[in-house]
Amino acid sequence: MINLLSYPFIQNAFLAGTCIAIVAAVTGYFLLLRGLTFAGHALPNIGFAGAAGAVLLGLDPLFGLLAFTIGAAVGIGLLGRNLRERDLAIGILMTFALALGLLFLSLYSGYAERVYSILFGTILGISRLDVLLSFGVSLLILISILLLFRPLLFSSYDPEVAEARGVPVRLLAVVFLVLVALTIAIAVQIVGALLVFTLLVGPAATAGRLALRPGAVILLAIALGLLYTWLGILLAVLSGTIPVSFFIAFLSFIVYLPARLIAPRWQRRPPQPGALPAAGAGLSQQASAR
């Protein structure tokens, strides 16, 4: 085991995986809280179309991924709070983007290896520069969420009351989804666009079954995300052929399932958008008192 950790590519995988597991757990908590899991599933697929378009133009796929995910995030954030209409628009946007991605790949005459690596992830092939990029973007996302934490939490629990108290709910929604898009852009190198949803939702969903307070849920989600990522990397290296993304998804599932079945009944239902548990009620009461 110690010998494995001496290889630079293993070290790079652990460093980048650590950064991404932390930031994905934090953004994933708010993604669930705001009822945006479908958006979290759609953005990586939309980003794939951008990556394919960038390859067609001779650019780095990451630029196309960022352009499409950020553009889609802004669009989704402006769609409003009507869940049914928002999900319908997201579904149409995602299918159109996937069709564009297939068109771009069919027009490209070369071998789009980097586009396919975005689909499945290549964490064991990332460089030290990729690690530094992951660290920088992760730090930017975490600092942004820390600065926006209270209004973001308040508007997630009760957007109507938050808007009435002067919180810029629509702007917060757009900013948060842009942060999710950035998280996805750096996370695809670990699990790929097809399974990035695992790191965004799995740890936060399990933590929401085992804890109630926002701080406790976020810390537990971070711990679970790190566990899945570290074990996934080790198991992938030891297996030699099975990708990291499979192990992360498998670990996430087998940990979530007993948490879902065994958790006390009063903890079984995660906070829904508009619901006001203790933390949200406290924020609402503080805002109303001002």
C-alpha positions in Angstrom: 0.0 0.0 0.0 2.8 2.4 0.9 4.5 1.6 -2.3 1.4 2.5 -4.3 1.3 5.9 -2.6 4.8 6.6 -3.8 3.8 6.9 -7.5 3.1 10.5 -8.6 0.0 9.6 -10.5 -1.5 8.0 -7.4 -0.6 11.1 -5.4 -2.2 13.3 -8.0 -5.4 11.2 -8.0 -5.7 11.4 -4.2 -5.0 15.2 -4.0 -7.5 16.0 -6.8 -10.0 13.5 -5.4 -9.8 15.1 -2.0 -10.5 18.6 -3.3 -13.4 17.4 -5.5 -15.0 15.2 -2.9 -15.2 18.1 -0.4 -16.6 20.6 -2.8 -19.1 18.1 -4.3 -20.4 17.2 -0.8 -21.0 20.9 0.1 -22.7 21.8 -3.2 -24.6 18.5 -3.2 -26.2 19.4 0.2 -27.7 22.6 -1.2 -28.6 20.9 -4.5 -30.8 18.4 -2.5 -32.1 21.1 -0.3 -33.2 23.2 -3.2 -34.8 20.3 -5.1 -32.3 20.6 -8.0 -31.2 17.0 -8.3 -32.5 16.8 -11.9 -30.5 19.9 -12.7 -27.4 18.2 -11.2 -28.0 15.2 -13.5 -28.6 17.4 -16.6 -25.6 19.7 -16.3 -22.9 17.0 -16.9 -24.8 15.8 -19.9 -25.1 19.3 -21.3 -21.4 19.8 -20.6 -20.6 16.7 -22.7 -22.1 18.5 -25.8 -19.9 21.5 -25.1 -16.8 19.3 -24.8 -17.6 17.6 -28.2 -18.1 21.0 -29.8 -14.8 22.2 -28.5 -13.0 19.2 -29.9 -14.7 19.9 -33.3 -13.3 23.4 -33.2 -9.8 22.2 -32.2 -10.1 23.5 -28.6 -9.6 21.9 -25.2 -12.8 20.0 -24.3 -12.7 21.6 -20.8 -13.5 25.0 -22.4 -16.6 23.7 -24.1 -17.6 21.8 -20.9 -17.4 25.0 -18.9 -19.2 27.2 -21.5 -22.1 24.8 -21.8 -22.5 24.0 -18.1 -22.3 27.6 -17.0 -24.6 28.8 -19.8 -27.1 26.1 -18.9 -26.8 26.8 -15.2 -27.7 30.5 -15.8 -30.6 29.5 -17.9 -31.9 27.0 -15.3 -31.5 29.6 -12.5 -33.7 32.0 -14.5 -36.4 29.5 -15.2 -38.2 30.4 -11.9 -39.3 28.3 -8.9 -42.1 26.4 -10.5 -40.8 22.8 -10.2 -42.8 21.3 -13.0 -42.0 23.9 -15.6 -38.4 24.0 -14.5 -37.9 20.2 -14.8 -39.7 20.2 -18.2 -37.4 22.9 -19.5 -34.3 21.2 -18.1 -35.3 17.9 -19.7 -35.8 19.5 -23.1 -32.5 21.4 -22.8 -30.6 18.3 -21.8 -32.0 16.1 -24.7 -31.2 18.9 -27.2 -27.7 19.2 -25.8 -27.1 15.5 -26.1 -28.3 15.6 -29.7 -25.8 18.4 -30.4 -23.0 16.3 -28.7 -23.7 13.4 -31.0 -23.8 15.7 -34.0 -20.4 17.3 -33.1 -18.9 13.8 -32.6 -20.2 12.6 -36.0 -18.7 15.7 -37.7 -15.3 15.2 -36.1 -13.0 13.1 -38.3 -10.4 12.2 -35.6 -10.5 10.1 -32.5 -12.1 12.1 -29.8 -10.3 10.4 -26.9 -10.6 13.4 -24.5 -14.3 13.7 -25.1 -14.8 10.0 -24.1 -12.5 10.5 -21.1 -14.9 13.3 -20.0 -17.8 10.7 -20.1 -16.0 8.2 -17.9 -13.3 10.1 -16.0 -9.5 9.7 -16.1 -8.4 10.4 -12.5 -5.4 8.1 -12.7 -4.1 10.1 -15.7 -4.3 13.6 -14.4 -1.3 15.8 -14.0 0.0 18.0 -11.2 -1.3 21.0 -13.1 -4.8 19.4 -13.0 -4.4 19.0 -9.3 -3.6 22.7 -8.9 -6.5 23.6 -11.1 -8.8 21.4 -9.0 -7.5 23.0 -5.8 -7.9 26.5 -7.0 -11.5 26.1 -8.4 -12.5 24.1 -5.3 -11.2 26.9 -3.0 -13.1 29.5 -5.0 -16.4 27.5 -4.7 -16.0 26.9 -1.0 -15.2 30.5 -0.2 -18.2 31.6 -2.3 -20.6 29.2 -0.5 -19.2 30.3 2.9 -19.8 33.9 2.1 -23.4 33.1 0.8 -24.1 30.5 3.4 -26.8 32.1 5.5 -28.9 33.7 2.7 -28.4 30.6 0.6 -29.7 28.4 3.4 -32.6 30.7 4.2 -33.7 30.9 0.5 -33.4 27.1 0.2 -35.7 26.5 3.1 -38.3 29.2 2.4 -37.7 31.2 -0.8 -41.0 33.1 -0.5 -40.2 34.5 3.0 -36.6 35.1 2.0 -37.7 37.1 -1.0 -40.1 39.1 1.1 -37.3 39.9 3.5 -35.2 41.3 0.7 -33.0 38.3 -0.1 -32.1 38.2 -3.8 -33.5 34.8 -4.3 -33.3 34.6 -8.1 -29.7 36.0 -8.2 -28.7 33.4 -5.5 -30.2 30.6 -7.5 -28.2 31.6 -10.6 -24.9 32.1 -8.6 -25.4 28.7 -6.9 -26.0 26.9 -10.1 -22.9 28.5 -11.6 -21.0 27.1 -8.6 -22.5 23.7 -9.3 -21.4 23.9 -12.9 -17.8 24.7 -11.8 -18.0 21.7 -9.4 -19.1 19.5 -12.3 -16.4 20.8 -14.6 -13.6 19.7 -12.2 -15.4 16.5 -11.0 -15.7 14.9 -14.4 -12.0 14.0 -14.3 -12.7 11.6 -11.4 -16.1 10.0 -12.2 -16.9 11.3 -15.6 -20.0 13.1 -16.8 -22.1 10.0 -16.6 -21.5 9.4 -12.9 -20.6 12.8 -11.5 -24.1 12.8 -10.1 -22.8 10.1 -7.6 -20.5 12.5 -5.8 -22.9 15.4 -5.9 -25.9 13.5 -4.5 -24.7 10.2 -2.8 -22.8 11.6 0.2 -25.3 14.4 0.9 -28.3 12.1 0.6 -26.8 9.6 3.0 -25.8 12.3 5.5 -29.3 13.7 5.4 -30.6 10.4 6.7 -28.2 10.3 9.6 -28.1 14.0 10.8 -30.4 16.9 11.0 -28.5 20.1 11.5 -27.1 21.7 8.3 -23.5 21.8 9.7 -23.6 18.2 10.8 -25.1 17.0 7.5 -22.4 18.9 5.5 -19.5 17.6 7.6 -20.8 14.0 7.4 -21.3 14.4 3.6 -17.7 15.5 3.3 -16.5 12.5 5.3 -18.5 10.1 3.2 -17.4 11.8 -0.1 -13.7 11.4 1.0 -14.3 7.8 2.0 -15.9 6.9 -1.3 -13.2 8.7 -3.3 -10.2 7.3 -1.5 -11.5 3.8 -1.4 -12.6 4.0 -5.0 -9.1 5.1 -6.1 -7.4 2.3 -4.1 -9.8 -0.4 -5.3 -9.4 0.8 -8.9 -5.6 0.7 -8.7 -5.7 -2.8 -7.1 -8.1 -4.2 -9.6 -6.1 -2.8 -12.6 -9.1 -2.8 -15.0 -12.2 -1.5 -13.2 -12.7 2.3 -13.3 -12.7 4.5 -10.3 -16.2 5.7 -11.1 -17.7 2.2 -10.7 -16.3 1.8 -7.2 -17.4 5.3 -6.1 -20.9 4.7 -7.3 -21.0 1.2 -5.8 -19.8 2.4 -2.4 -22.2 5.3 -2.4 -25.1 2.9 -3.1 -24.2 0.3 -0.5 -23.8 2.9 2.2 -27.0 4.8 1.3 -29.2 1.7 1.2 -28.9 0.7 4.9 -29.0 4.4 6.0 -32.3 4.7 4.1 -33.7 1.6 5.6 -32.4 1.8 9.2 -32.6 5.6 9.9 -35.3 6.5 12.4 -38.6 7.4 10.9 -38.4 11.1 11.9 -35.1 11.3 10.0 -36.2 9.4 6.9 -37.6 12.4 5.1 -34.9 14.9 4.0 -35.8 18.6 4.2 -37.9 19.6 1.1 -37.8 23.0 -0.5 -40.4 25.1 1.3 -40.2 23.0 4.5 -38.9 24.8 7.6 -37.0 22.5 10.0 -35.4 23.9 13.1 -32.5 25.5 11.3 -34.7 27.1 8.6 -37.3 28.2 11.2 -34.6 29.9 13.2 -33.3 31.8 10.1 -36.9 32.8 9.2 -37.6 34.0 12.7 -34.4 36.0 12.8 -35.2 37.6 9.4 -38.8 38.4 10.5 -37.6 40.0 13.7 -35.5 42.6 11.8 
